[in-house]
Amino acid sequence: MAASQKLPSKYARIAKSELGEEPKNVPAHLEAFRRWLSSMPHLTCPDDDQFLIMFLRHCKYSHAKAQARLDNFCTLSTMKCIGEEIWATPVDLESKELRRYLDKGIHLPIGYTEDGKMVICLRPGEWNPDEFAFPRLFYYAYKVMFMVAFDPRTIIGGSVIIINLANVTPNQILKDPNVIRALVLFSQESIPGRVKRVFFYNESKIIGSALSIFLFYMKDKVKKRLQHIGSDISQAFEVEPGLKAILPPEYGGDGKSLAELIKDNRRHFYEFYGQGDPTSQIKVDESKRPVSARAYLREYKDYDPNVMGTSGTFIKINQDEI
């Protein structure tokens, strides 16, 4: 669905009520945003309507915020933020590793609820660190996230994330605060996406240490969107009424099976990137960055375990358990 296409009435209503979007003003917003982009000598990226409107919608048409977010997205996409991976590197559709990743359904879009939200299920227990290291895993996750965000319905309706922690082992737990900081920085400061709720499902105590680090870097408004539901998925159904209709039977829902969802996502991924990888167009030349664009990416301080204390939501565990 292209940005220039007329939105379904449901999403047009949401865009107006939640984002302040007026269809007649969108072309002018895009023209102004594109004019700003052309004045930034250090940035090279897609300048089509669909790419640019992701950032305008995320920021509710605040151009200053959208400019910062787009710049941050381009900057982080072209840096070695985690390991040696550069996320804007074109995806290789012939890669057997990619196929194995997609077949696992580790980062799995489920679909849109009746009220317009995109539901995404993260299943870290399906990741085998011996198959590919975390930097490579997140490279693929980046591609899935961009693909999902590129659909206008995702930014307009917002998203609900279910993190299913079943079968997670100590080897699958992130332990490096610098890696976690990079993940939170990317999600909070760059990728367009209006996350409305995050459910922690089948949570166990071995993830407590990593989650404490995530909390250290999260903004307060994001923390308020987190909900811990243990192994009782019905708690999620109570606060998100449209969830049960689209979740797979394996999650107590009435939607397609996990196998079908994985197959659909694999097909969508190959179709989307088969037309070219938009992120591969992103380039940043820091030698040309103007003074006006030097303060966009805020610094996240080093992790201090004493800030979180030992009480609260998460359980303090022994080092040999992580």
C-alpha positions as CSV (number, residue, x, y, z in Angstrom):
1,M,0.0,0.0,0.0
2,A,1.7,3.2,-1.2
3,A,1.7,6.3,0.9
4,S,0.1,8.2,-2.1
5,Q,-2.8,5.7,-2.2
6,K,-6.0,6.5,-0.4
7,L,-6.0,5.0,3.0
8,P,-8.8,2.6,4.1
9,S,-11.3,4.6,6.1
10,K,-10.3,3.0,9.4
11,Y,-6.7,4.1,9.0
12,A,-7.7,7.5,7.7
13,R,-9.7,8.1,10.9
14,I,-6.8,6.9,13.1
15,A,-4.3,9.1,11.2
16,K,-6.5,12.1,11.7
17,S,-7.4,11.5,15.3
18,E,-4.0,10.2,16.6
19,L,-1.5,11.8,14.2
20,G,-3.3,15.0,13.2
21,E,-3.1,14.0,9.6
22,E,-5.1,16.0,7.1
23,P,-4.9,14.4,3.6
24,K,-5.0,17.7,1.8
25,N,-1.9,18.9,3.7
26,V,0.2,15.7,3.2
27,P,1.7,16.7,-0.1
28,A,2.9,20.0,1.3
29,H,4.5,18.2,4.3
30,L,6.3,15.8,2.0
31,E,7.5,18.6,-0.2
32,A,8.9,20.5,2.8
33,F,10.5,17.4,4.3
34,R,12.1,16.5,0.9
35,R,13.4,20.0,0.6
36,W,15.1,19.8,4.0
37,L,16.6,16.4,3.0
38,S,18.0,17.9,-0.1
39,S,19.8,20.5,2.0
40,M,21.6,17.9,4.1
41,P,24.8,17.1,2.2
42,H,25.8,14.3,4.4
43,L,22.6,12.2,3.9
44,T,21.7,9.9,1.0
45,C,18.6,7.9,1.3
46,P,15.3,7.1,-0.4
47,D,13.2,10.3,-0.9
48,D,10.0,8.7,-2.1
49,D,6.7,9.5,-0.4
50,Q,6.4,6.2,1.3
51,F,9.8,6.3,2.9
52,L,9.6,9.9,4.1
53,I,6.0,9.7,5.4
54,M,7.0,7.0,7.9
55,F,9.0,9.5,9.8
56,L,6.4,12.3,9.5
57,R,3.7,10.1,10.8
58,H,5.8,8.7,13.6
59,C,6.5,12.2,14.8
60,K,2.9,13.4,14.2
61,Y,4.1,15.8,11.6
62,S,6.5,17.7,13.8
63,H,9.2,18.3,11.2
64,A,12.0,19.0,13.6
65,K,11.4,15.6,15.3
66,A,11.0,13.8,12.0
67,Q,14.2,15.3,10.7
68,A,16.1,14.1,13.7
69,R,14.6,10.7,13.5
70,L,15.4,10.2,9.8
71,D,18.9,11.4,10.4
72,N,19.4,9.0,13.3
73,F,17.9,6.1,11.3
74,C,20.3,6.7,8.5
75,T,23.3,7.2,10.8
76,L,22.7,4.1,12.8
77,S,21.9,2.1,9.7
78,T,25.3,2.8,8.3
79,M,27.4,2.3,11.5
80,K,28.8,-0.8,13.1
81,C,26.5,-0.5,16.1
82,I,26.6,-4.2,17.0
83,G,29.5,-6.3,16.0
84,E,30.7,-5.8,12.4
85,E,27.3,-5.7,10.8
86,I,26.2,-2.7,8.9
87,W,22.4,-2.9,8.8
88,A,22.0,-1.0,5.5
89,T,24.1,-3.7,3.7
90,P,21.8,-5.1,0.9
91,V,20.1,-8.3,1.9
92,D,21.2,-11.4,0.0
93,L,18.1,-13.2,-1.0
94,E,20.1,-16.3,-2.1
95,S,21.5,-16.7,1.3
96,K,20.8,-20.1,2.9
97,E,21.4,-18.4,6.3
98,L,18.6,-16.0,5.6
99,R,16.3,-18.8,4.7
100,R,17.1,-20.6,8.0
101,Y,16.4,-17.4,9.9
102,L,13.0,-16.9,8.2
103,D,12.1,-20.6,8.7
104,K,12.6,-20.1,12.4
105,G,10.0,-17.3,12.8
106,I,12.1,-15.6,15.4
107,H,10.8,-12.1,14.5
108,L,7.3,-12.9,13.3
109,P,4.7,-10.4,12.1
110,I,1.2,-11.8,12.9
111,G,-1.1,-9.4,11.3
112,Y,-3.4,-6.5,12.0
113,T,-6.1,-6.5,14.6
114,E,-9.7,-5.3,14.0
115,D,-8.8,-1.9,15.5
116,G,-5.8,-1.5,13.3
117,K,-2.7,-2.5,15.3
118,M,0.1,-4.6,13.9
119,V,0.9,-7.6,16.1
120,I,4.5,-8.9,16.1
121,C,5.8,-11.9,18.0
122,L,9.4,-12.2,19.1
123,R,10.5,-15.7,19.8
124,P,14.1,-15.6,21.0
125,G,13.9,-19.2,22.1
126,E,14.0,-20.2,18.5
127,W,17.4,-18.6,17.9
128,N,20.4,-20.9,17.8
129,P,23.5,-18.8,18.7
130,D,25.7,-21.6,17.2
131,E,24.0,-21.1,13.9
132,F,24.5,-17.3,13.7
133,A,25.7,-14.8,16.2
134,F,23.5,-12.0,17.6
135,P,24.9,-9.2,15.4
136,R,23.8,-11.3,12.4
137,L,20.5,-12.1,14.0
138,F,19.7,-8.4,14.5
139,Y,20.8,-7.6,10.9
140,Y,17.9,-9.8,9.7
141,A,15.6,-8.4,12.4
142,Y,16.4,-4.9,11.1
143,K,15.2,-6.0,7.6
144,V,12.0,-7.4,9.0
145,M,11.3,-4.3,11.1
146,F,11.8,-2.0,8.1
147,M,9.6,-4.2,5.9
148,V,6.8,-4.1,8.5
149,A,7.2,-0.3,9.1
150,F,7.0,0.4,5.4
151,D,3.3,-0.6,5.3
152,P,1.5,2.6,6.2
153,R,-1.0,0.7,8.4
154,T,1.8,-0.2,10.9
155,I,2.8,3.4,11.7
156,I,-0.8,4.7,11.7
157,G,-2.4,1.9,13.8
158,G,0.6,1.3,16.0
159,S,2.0,-2.1,17.1
160,V,1.6,-4.6,19.8
161,I,4.7,-6.8,20.6
162,I,4.5,-10.2,22.3
163,I,7.9,-11.4,23.5
164,N,7.5,-15.1,24.0
165,L,10.4,-16.2,26.3
166,A,9.5,-19.9,26.3
167,N,12.5,-22.2,26.0
168,V,15.0,-19.3,26.3
169,T,18.4,-20.6,27.6
170,P,21.3,-18.7,29.2
171,N,23.2,-18.7,25.9
172,Q,20.3,-16.7,24.3
173,I,20.4,-14.0,26.9
174,L,22.1,-10.7,26.1
175,K,24.7,-9.9,28.7
176,D,26.6,-6.9,27.2
177,P,25.2,-3.6,28.3
178,N,26.7,-1.9,25.2
179,V,24.7,-4.2,22.9
180,I,21.5,-3.5,24.8
181,R,22.2,0.2,24.8
182,A,22.5,0.1,21.0
183,L,19.2,-1.8,20.7
184,V,17.3,0.7,22.8
185,L,19.0,3.6,21.1
186,F,17.9,2.3,17.7
187,S,14.3,1.6,18.8
188,Q,13.8,4.8,20.7
189,E,15.6,7.3,18.6
190,S,15.5,6.1,15.0
191,I,13.2,3.3,13.6
192,P,9.7,4.6,12.9
193,G,7.1,2.6,14.7
194,R,4.5,3.5,17.3
195,V,4.7,0.7,19.8
196,K,1.6,0.8,22.0
197,R,2.1,-2.3,24.2
198,V,4.7,-5.0,24.9
199,F,3.7,-8.2,26.5
200,F,6.3,-10.4,28.2
201,Y,5.0,-13.9,27.9
202,N,6.4,-17.1,29.5
203,E,9.0,-15.0,31.4
204,S,11.5,-16.7,33.6
205,K,14.0,-15.5,36.1
206,I,17.0,-16.0,33.9
207,I,16.1,-13.0,31.8
208,G,15.9,-10.6,34.8
209,S,19.4,-9.3,34.5
210,A,19.1,-8.4,30.8
211,L,15.7,-6.8,31.3
212,S,17.1,-4.6,34.1
213,I,19.6,-3.2,31.6
214,F,16.9,-2.6,29.1
215,L,14.9,-0.8,31.7
216,F,17.9,1.4,32.6
217,Y,17.9,2.8,29.1
218,M,14.1,2.9,28.4
219,K,12.2,6.1,28.6
220,D,9.5,6.3,31.2
221,K,6.7,6.4,28.7
222,V,8.0,3.2,27.2
223,K,8.2,1.5,30.5
224,K,4.5,2.2,31.1
225,R,3.6,0.2,28.0
226,L,5.2,-3.0,29.3
227,Q,3.0,-5.8,30.7
228,H,4.2,-9.0,32.3
229,I,1.6,-11.8,31.8
230,G,3.5,-14.9,32.9
231,S,2.1,-17.9,31.1
232,D,-1.4,-16.6,31.0
233,I,-2.1,-15.2,27.5
234,S,-5.7,-14.4,28.4
235,Q,-4.3,-11.4,30.3
236,A,-3.2,-10.0,26.9
237,F,-6.6,-10.7,25.4
238,E,-8.3,-8.7,28.1
239,V,-6.4,-5.5,27.3
240,E,-6.2,-6.1,23.6
241,P,-9.6,-7.5,22.6
242,G,-8.6,-8.0,18.9
243,L,-5.6,-10.1,19.7
244,K,-7.3,-13.5,20.1
245,A,-8.8,-13.4,16.6
246,I,-5.4,-13.2,14.9
247,L,-3.0,-15.1,17.2
248,P,-2.2,-18.7,16.2
249,P,-3.8,-21.6,18.1
250,E,-0.4,-22.3,19.6
251,Y,-0.9,-19.0,21.5
252,G,-4.6,-19.7,22.4
253,G,-5.8,-17.6,19.4
254,D,-8.2,-18.3,16.5
255,G,-5.9,-17.2,13.7
256,K,-3.5,-19.0,11.4
257,S,-1.1,-21.6,12.7
258,L,2.5,-20.7,13.4
259,A,3.6,-22.7,10.4
260,E,1.3,-20.7,8.1
261,L,2.4,-17.4,9.6
262,I,6.0,-18.3,9.1
263,K,5.3,-19.2,5.5
264,D,3.4,-16.0,4.9
265,N,6.2,-13.9,6.4
266,R,8.9,-15.7,4.3
267,R,6.9,-15.1,1.1
268,H,6.3,-11.4,2.0
269,F,10.0,-10.9,2.8
270,Y,11.2,-12.3,-0.5
271,E,8.5,-10.4,-2.4
272,F,9.3,-7.1,-0.6
273,Y,13.1,-7.3,-1.0
274,G,12.8,-8.9,-4.4
275,Q,11.9,-5.4,-5.6
276,G,15.2,-4.0,-4.2
277,D,16.4,-3.2,-0.7
278,P,15.5,0.4,0.1
279,T,17.8,0.5,3.0
280,S,20.8,-0.2,0.7
281,Q,20.4,3.3,-0.7
282,I,21.2,4.8,2.7
283,K,24.7,6.5,2.9
284,V,26.1,9.0,5.5
285,D,29.2,11.1,4.9
286,E,30.1,12.5,8.3
287,S,32.7,14.8,6.8
288,K,29.8,16.7,5.2
289,R,27.5,16.8,8.2
290,P,26.4,20.5,8.9
291,V,26.6,22.0,12.3
292,S,22.8,22.1,12.4
293,A,22.7,18.2,12.3
294,R,25.3,17.4,14.9
295,A,23.1,17.1,17.9
296,Y,20.4,14.8,16.6
297,L,21.6,11.5,18.1
298,R,21.5,11.8,21.9
299,E,24.1,10.0,24.0
300,Y,23.0,7.2,26.3
301,K,25.2,7.0,29.4
302,D,27.0,3.9,30.5
303,Y,24.9,1.3,32.4
304,D,25.0,1.6,36.2
305,P,23.6,-1.5,37.9
306,N,23.2,0.5,41.1
307,V,20.6,2.8,39.6
308,M,18.0,0.0,39.3
309,G,18.6,-1.4,42.8
310,T,17.7,-5.0,43.7
311,S,14.0,-4.6,44.2
312,G,11.1,-4.1,41.9
313,T,9.7,-6.0,38.9
314,F,12.7,-8.2,38.2
315,I,14.4,-10.9,40.3
316,K,18.1,-10.5,41.2
317,I,19.9,-13.7,40.1
318,N,23.3,-15.3,40.5
319,Q,25.9,-14.8,37.8
320,D,26.1,-18.5,37.1
321,E,22.4,-18.4,36.0
322,I,23.0,-16.0,33.1
